[in-house]
């Protein structure tokens, strides 16, 4: 969403909370769900957490005056809420977030299919499965940073805003997260890179 469209959205939120919120969900609903799906690895959890995030967002917006709604940066604000909802969910559960409700194979199968041949499809499904499994193993701050930057395409400034840190820290989190992903995805190559 460009700056002008984002400004129109925040103006709508300031003038008409319910109409603006409907538009906010329409514009950012898929991004919030995608973010939560990538960090949880579960479609069911992502759906539940996305609903909770939007409920919290609406409740927060009700307490904001029109000027504060105008000044929002909606995408970063929503991702910060979604990240906090997920963190609260993790704290409230007795286990580490894992692929629950949907197997890794089912999660991988739900990703976009570009109609490759059977061999290529099998290889891609295996790669997706490994990626989902590896993402779930990353520490929370690295996982969130990688998903925000490389799945949702957010700028480092937006990642920093969501994570509540400096831009340099956000860059480091993304870099370390990608390095850890490479090690998890192909430990033999990662060992060779370190030793050479």
MODELLER restraints for C-alpha pairs under 7 A, 6 or more apart:
rsr = mdl.restraints
at = mdl.atoms
rsr.add(forms.Gaussian(group=physical.xy_distance, feature=features.Distance(at['CA:9:A'], at['CA:20:A']), mean=6.47, stdev=0.5))
rsr.add(forms.Gaussian(group=physical.xy_distance, feature=features.Distance(at['CA:10:A'], at['CA:69:A']), mean=6.02, stdev=0.5))
rsr.add(forms.Gaussian(group=physical.xy_distance, feature=features.Distance(at['CA:10:A'], at['CA:70:A']), mean=4.70, stdev=0.5))
rsr.add(forms.Gaussian(group=physical.xy_distance, feature=features.Distance(at['CA:10:A'], at['CA:72:A']), mean=6.68, stdev=0.5))
rsr.add(forms.Gaussian(group=physical.xy_distance, feature=features.Distance(at['CA:11:A'], at['CA:70:A']), mean=5.51, stdev=0.5))
rsr.add(forms.Gaussian(group=physical.xy_distance, feature=features.Distance(at['CA:12:A'], at['CA:20:A']), mean=4.88, stdev=0.5))
rsr.add(forms.Gaussian(group=physical.xy_distance, feature=features.Distance(at['CA:13:A'], at['CA:20:A']), mean=4.14, stdev=0.5))
rsr.add(forms.Gaussian(group=physical.xy_distance, feature=features.Distance(at['CA:13:A'], at['CA:21:A']), mean=6.39, stdev=0.5))
rsr.add(forms.Gaussian(group=physical.xy_distance, feature=features.Distance(at['CA:13:A'], at['CA:69:A']), mean=6.15, stdev=0.5))
rsr.add(forms.Gaussian(group=physical.xy_distance, feature=features.Distance(at['CA:14:A'], at['CA:66:A']), mean=4.26, stdev=0.5))
rsr.add(forms.Gaussian(group=physical.xy_distance, feature=features.Distance(at['CA:14:A'], at['CA:67:A']), mean=6.72, stdev=0.5))
rsr.add(forms.Gaussian(group=physical.xy_distance, feature=features.Distance(at['CA:14:A'], at['CA:69:A']), mean=5.30, stdev=0.5))
rsr.add(forms.Gaussian(group=physical.xy_distance, feature=features.Distance(at['CA:14:A'], at['CA:70:A']), mean=5.70, stdev=0.5))
rsr.add(forms.Gaussian(group=physical.xy_distance, feature=features.Distance(at['CA:15:A'], at['CA:66:A']), mean=6.90, stdev=0.5))
rsr.add(forms.Gaussian(group=physical.xy_distance, feature=features.Distance(at['CA:28:A'], at['CA:75:A']), mean=6.94, stdev=0.5))
rsr.add(forms.Gaussian(group=physical.xy_distance, feature=features.Distance(at['CA:31:A'], at['CA:152:A']), mean=6.74, stdev=0.5))
rsr.add(forms.Gaussian(group=physical.xy_distance, feature=features.Distance(at['CA:32:A'], at['CA:50:A']), mean=6.26, stdev=0.5))
rsr.add(forms.Gaussian(group=physical.xy_distance, feature=features.Distance(at['CA:32:A'], at['CA:79:A']), mean=6.47, stdev=0.5))
rsr.add(forms.Gaussian(group=physical.xy_distance, feature=features.Distance(at['CA:32:A'], at['CA:82:A']), mean=6.81, stdev=0.5))
rsr.add(forms.Gaussian(group=physical.xy_distance, feature=features.Distance(at['CA:33:A'], at['CA:46:A']), mean=5.86, stdev=0.5))
rsr.add(forms.Gaussian(group=physical.xy_distance, feature=features.Distance(at['CA:33:A'], at['CA:47:A']), mean=6.36, stdev=0.5))
rsr.add(forms.Gaussian(group=physical.xy_distance, feature=features.Distance(at['CA:33:A'], at['CA:50:A']), mean=5.59, stdev=0.5))
rsr.add(forms.Gaussian(group=physical.xy_distance, feature=features.Distance(at['CA:35:A'], at['CA:147:A']), mean=6.37, stdev=0.5))
rsr.add(forms.Gaussian(group=physical.xy_distance, feature=features.Distance(at['CA:35:A'], at['CA:148:A']), mean=6.82, stdev=0.5))
rsr.add(forms.Gaussian(group=physical.xy_distance, feature=features.Distance(at['CA:36:A'], at['CA:46:A']), mean=4.89, stdev=0.5))
rsr.add(forms.Gaussian(group=physical.xy_distance, feature=features.Distance(at['CA:36:A'], at['CA:50:A']), mean=7.00, stdev=0.5))
rsr.add(forms.Gaussian(group=physical.xy_distance, feature=features.Distance(at['CA:37:A'], at['CA:43:A']), mean=5.69, stdev=0.5))
rsr.add(forms.Gaussian(group=physical.xy_distance, feature=features.Distance(at['CA:37:A'], at['CA:46:A']), mean=4.77, stdev=0.5))
rsr.add(forms.Gaussian(group=physical.xy_distance, feature=features.Distance(at['CA:38:A'], at['CA:147:A']), mean=6.58, stdev=0.5))
rsr.add(forms.Gaussian(group=physical.xy_distance, feature=features.Distance(at['CA:39:A'], at['CA:135:A']), mean=6.93, stdev=0.5))
rsr.add(forms.Gaussian(group=physical.xy_distance, feature=features.Distance(at['CA:39:A'], at['CA:136:A']), mean=6.47, stdev=0.5))
rsr.add(forms.Gaussian(group=physical.xy_distance, feature=features.Distance(at['CA:39:A'], at['CA:143:A']), mean=6.33, stdev=0.5))
rsr.add(forms.Gaussian(group=physical.xy_distance, feature=features.Distance(at['CA:39:A'], at['CA:144:A']), mean=6.47, stdev=0.5))
rsr.add(forms.Gaussian(group=physical.xy_distance, feature=features.Distance(at['CA:40:A'], at['CA:46:A']), mean=6.66, stdev=0.5))
rsr.add(forms.Gaussian(group=physical.xy_distance, feature=features.Distance(at['CA:40:A'], at['CA:97:A']), mean=6.06, stdev=0.5))
rsr.add(forms.Gaussian(group=physical.xy_distance, feature=features.Distance(at['CA:40:A'], at['CA:98:A']), mean=6.45, stdev=0.5))
rsr.add(forms.Gaussian(group=physical.xy_distance, feature=features.Distance(at['CA:40:A'], at['CA:99:A']), mean=6.96, stdev=0.5))
rsr.add(forms.Gaussian(group=physical.xy_distance, feature=features.Distance(at['CA:40:A'], at['CA:136:A']), mean=6.67, stdev=0.5))
rsr.add(forms.Gaussian(group=physical.xy_distance, feature=features.Distance(at['CA:41:A'], at['CA:98:A']), mean=6.51, stdev=0.5))
rsr.add(forms.Gaussian(group=physical.xy_distance, feature=features.Distance(at['CA:41:A'], at['CA:99:A']), mean=5.12, stdev=0.5))
rsr.add(forms.Gaussian(group=physical.xy_distance, feature=features.Distance(at['CA:41:A'], at['CA:132:A']), mean=6.20, stdev=0.5))
rsr.add(forms.Gaussian(group=physical.xy_distance, feature=features.Distance(at['CA:41:A'], at['CA:136:A']), mean=6.59, stdev=0.5))
rsr.add(forms.Gaussian(group=physical.xy_distance, feature=features.Distance(at['CA:42:A'], at['CA:99:A']), mean=5.27, stdev=0.5))
rsr.add(forms.Gaussian(group=physical.xy_distance, feature=features.Distance(at['CA:42:A'], at['CA:100:A']), mean=5.86, stdev=0.5))
rsr.add(forms.Gaussian(group=physical.xy_distance, feature=features.Distance(at['CA:42:A'], at['CA:101:A']), mean=6.34, stdev=0.5))
rsr.add(forms.Gaussian(group=physical.xy_distance, feature=features.Distance(at['CA:42:A'], at['CA:102:A']), mean=5.87, stdev=0.5))
rsr.add(forms.Gaussian(group=physical.xy_distance, feature=features.Distance(at['CA:42:A'], at['CA:107:A']), mean=6.92, stdev=0.5))
rsr.add(forms.Gaussian(group=physical.xy_distance, feature=features.Distance(at['CA:43:A'], at['CA:102:A']), mean=6.78, stdev=0.5))
rsr.add(forms.Gaussian(group=physical.xy_distance, feature=features.Distance(at['CA:44:A'], at['CA:101:A']), mean=6.02, stdev=0.5))
rsr.add(forms.Gaussian(group=physical.xy_distance, feature=features.Distance(at['CA:49:A'], at['CA:85:A']), mean=6.60, stdev=0.5))
rsr.add(forms.Gaussian(group=physical.xy_distance, feature=features.Distance(at['CA:49:A'], at['CA:86:A']), mean=6.70, stdev=0.5))
rsr.add(forms.Gaussian(group=physical.xy_distance, feature=features.Distance(at['CA:50:A'], at['CA:82:A']), mean=6.75, stdev=0.5))
rsr.add(forms.Gaussian(group=physical.xy_distance, feature=features.Distance(at['CA:53:A'], at['CA:81:A']), mean=5.95, stdev=0.5))
rsr.add(forms.Gaussian(group=physical.xy_distance, feature=features.Distance(at['CA:53:A'], at['CA:82:A']), mean=5.18, stdev=0.5))
rsr.add(forms.Gaussian(group=physical.xy_distance, feature=features.Distance(at['CA:53:A'], at['CA:85:A']), mean=6.13, stdev=0.5))
rsr.add(forms.Gaussian(group=physical.xy_distance, feature=features.Distance(at['CA:76:A'], at['CA:158:A']), mean=5.69, stdev=0.5))
rsr.add(forms.Gaussian(group=physical.xy_distance, feature=features.Distance(at['CA:76:A'], at['CA:161:A']), mean=6.51, stdev=0.5))
rsr.add(forms.Gaussian(group=physical.xy_distance, feature=features.Distance(at['CA:76:A'], at['CA:162:A']), mean=5.64, stdev=0.5))
rsr.add(forms.Gaussian(group=physical.xy_distance, feature=features.Distance(at['CA:77:A'], at['CA:162:A']), mean=6.90, stdev=0.5))
rsr.add(forms.Gaussian(group=physical.xy_distance, feature=features.Distance(at['CA:79:A'], at['CA:162:A']), mean=6.14, stdev=0.5))
rsr.add(forms.Gaussian(group=physical.xy_distance, feature=features.Distance(at['CA:80:A'], at['CA:162:A']), mean=4.45, stdev=0.5))
rsr.add(forms.Gaussian(group=physical.xy_distance, feature=features.Distance(at['CA:80:A'], at['CA:163:A']), mean=6.95, stdev=0.5))
rsr.add(forms.Gaussian(group=physical.xy_distance, feature=features.Distance(at['CA:90:A'], at['CA:96:A']), mean=6.67, stdev=0.5))
rsr.add(forms.Gaussian(group=physical.xy_distance, feature=features.Distance(at['CA:90:A'], at['CA:97:A']), mean=6.36, stdev=0.5))
rsr.add(forms.Gaussian(group=physical.xy_distance, feature=features.Distance(at['CA:98:A'], at['CA:136:A']), mean=6.50, stdev=0.5))
rsr.add(forms.Gaussian(group=physical.xy_distance, feature=features.Distance(at['CA:104:A'], at['CA:129:A']), mean=5.70, stdev=0.5))
rsr.add(forms.Gaussian(group=physical.xy_distance, feature=features.Distance(at['CA:105:A'], at['CA:129:A']), mean=6.22, stdev=0.5))
rsr.add(forms.Gaussian(group=physical.xy_distance, feature=features.Distance(at['CA:108:A'], at['CA:125:A']), mean=6.10, stdev=0.5))
rsr.add(forms.Gaussian(group=physical.xy_distance, feature=features.Distance(at['CA:108:A'], at['CA:128:A']), mean=5.43, stdev=0.5))
rsr.add(forms.Gaussian(group=physical.xy_distance, feature=features.Distance(at['CA:108:A'], at['CA:129:A']), mean=5.45, stdev=0.5))
rsr.add(forms.Gaussian(group=physical.xy_distance, feature=features.Distance(at['CA:109:A'], at['CA:125:A']), mean=6.79, stdev=0.5))
rsr.add(forms.Gaussian(group=physical.xy_distance, feature=features.Distance(at['CA:130:A'], at['CA:185:A']), mean=6.61, stdev=0.5))
rsr.add(forms.Gaussian(group=physical.xy_distance, feature=features.Distance(at['CA:131:A'], at['CA:185:A']), mean=6.94, stdev=0.5))
rsr.add(forms.Gaussian(group=physical.xy_distance, feature=features.Distance(at['CA:134:A'], at['CA:181:A']), mean=6.14, stdev=0.5))
rsr.add(forms.Gaussian(group=physical.xy_distance, feature=features.Distance(at['CA:134:A'], at['CA:184:A']), mean=5.85, stdev=0.5))
rsr.add(forms.Gaussian(group=physical.xy_distance, feature=features.Distance(at['CA:134:A'], at['CA:185:A']), mean=6.64, stdev=0.5))
rsr.add(forms.Gaussian(group=physical.xy_distance, feature=features.Distance(at['CA:135:A'], at['CA:143:A']), mean=6.19, stdev=0.5))
rsr.add(forms.Gaussian(group=physical.xy_distance, feature=features.Distance(at['CA:135:A'], at['CA:181:A']), mean=6.88, stdev=0.5))
rsr.add(forms.Gaussian(group=physical.xy_distance, feature=features.Distance(at['CA:138:A'], at['CA:177:A']), mean=6.96, stdev=0.5))
rsr.add(forms.Gaussian(group=physical.xy_distance, feature=features.Distance(at['CA:141:A'], at['CA:173:A']), mean=6.84, stdev=0.5))
rsr.add(forms.Gaussian(group=physical.xy_distance, feature=features.Distance(at['CA:142:A'], at['CA:173:A']), mean=5.17, stdev=0.5))
rsr.add(forms.Gaussian(group=physical.xy_distance, feature=features.Distance(at['CA:142:A'], at['CA:174:A']), mean=6.09, stdev=0.5))
rsr.add(forms.Gaussian(group=physical.xy_distance, feature=features.Distance(at['CA:142:A'], at['CA:176:A']), mean=6.89, stdev=0.5))
rsr.add(forms.Gaussian(group=physical.xy_distance, feature=features.Distance(at['CA:142:A'], at['CA:177:A']), mean=4.64, stdev=0.5))
rsr.add(forms.Gaussian(group=physical.xy_distance, feature=features.Distance(at['CA:143:A'], at['CA:177:A']), mean=6.43, stdev=0.5))
rsr.add(forms.Gaussian(group=physical.xy_distance, feature=features.Distance(at['CA:145:A'], at['CA:159:A']), mean=6.28, stdev=0.5))
rsr.add(forms.Gaussian(group=physical.xy_distance, feature=features.Distance(at['CA:145:A'], at['CA:170:A']), mean=6.77, stdev=0.5))
rsr.add(forms.Gaussian(group=physical.xy_distance, feature=features.Distance(at['CA:145:A'], at['CA:173:A']), mean=6.14, stdev=0.5))
rsr.add(forms.Gaussian(group=physical.xy_distance, feature=features.Distance(at['CA:145:A'], at['CA:174:A']), mean=5.30, stdev=0.5))
rsr.add(forms.Gaussian(group=physical.xy_distance, feature=features.Distance(at['CA:146:A'], at['CA:174:A']), mean=5.06, stdev=0.5))
rsr.add(forms.Gaussian(group=physical.xy_distance, feature=features.Distance(at['CA:146:A'], at['CA:177:A']), mean=6.17, stdev=0.5))
rsr.add(forms.Gaussian(group=physical.xy_distance, feature=features.Distance(at['CA:146:A'], at['CA:178:A']), mean=6.87, stdev=0.5))
rsr.add(forms.Gaussian(group=physical.xy_distance, feature=features.Distance(at['CA:148:A'], at['CA:154:A']), mean=5.68, stdev=0.5))
rsr.add(forms.Gaussian(group=physical.xy_distance, feature=features.Distance(at['CA:148:A'], at['CA:159:A']), mean=6.28, stdev=0.5))
rsr.add(forms.Gaussian(group=physical.xy_distance, feature=features.Distance(at['CA:149:A'], at['CA:155:A']), mean=6.43, stdev=0.5))
rsr.add(forms.Gaussian(group=physical.xy_distance, feature=features.Distance(at['CA:149:A'], at['CA:156:A']), mean=6.96, stdev=0.5))
rsr.add(forms.Gaussian(group=physical.xy_distance, feature=features.Distance(at['CA:149:A'], at['CA:159:A']), mean=6.74, stdev=0.5))
rsr.add(forms.Gaussian(group=physical.xy_distance, feature=features.Distance(at['CA:156:A'], at['CA:167:A']), mean=6.01, stdev=0.5))
rsr.add(forms.Gaussian(group=physical.xy_distance, feature=features.Distance(at['CA:156:A'], at['CA:170:A']), mean=6.28, stdev=0.5))
rsr.add(forms.Gaussian(group=physical.xy_distance, feature=features.Distance(at['CA:156:A'], at['CA:171:A']), mean=6.38, stdev=0.5))
rsr.add(forms.Gaussian(group=physical.xy_distance, feature=features.Distance(at['CA:157:A'], at['CA:167:A']), mean=5.56, stdev=0.5))
rsr.add(forms.Gaussian(group=physical.xy_distance, feature=features.Distance(at['CA:159:A'], at['CA:170:A']), mean=6.21, stdev=0.5))
rsr.add(forms.Gaussian(group=physical.xy_distance, feature=features.Distance(at['CA:160:A'], at['CA:166:A']), mean=5.65, stdev=0.5))
rsr.add(forms.Gaussian(group=physical.xy_distance, feature=features.Distance(at['CA:160:A'], at['CA:167:A']), mean=5.14, stdev=0.5))
rsr.add(forms.Gaussian(group=physical.xy_distance, feature=features.Distance(at['CA:160:A'], at['CA:170:A']), mean=5.11, stdev=0.5))
rsr.add(forms.Gaussian(group=physical.xy_distance, feature=features.Distance(at['CA:182:A'], at['CA:190:A']), mean=6.78, stdev=0.5))
rsr.add(forms.Gaussian(group=physical.xy_distance, feature=features.Distance(at['CA:183:A'], at['CA:190:A']), mean=5.16, stdev=0.5))
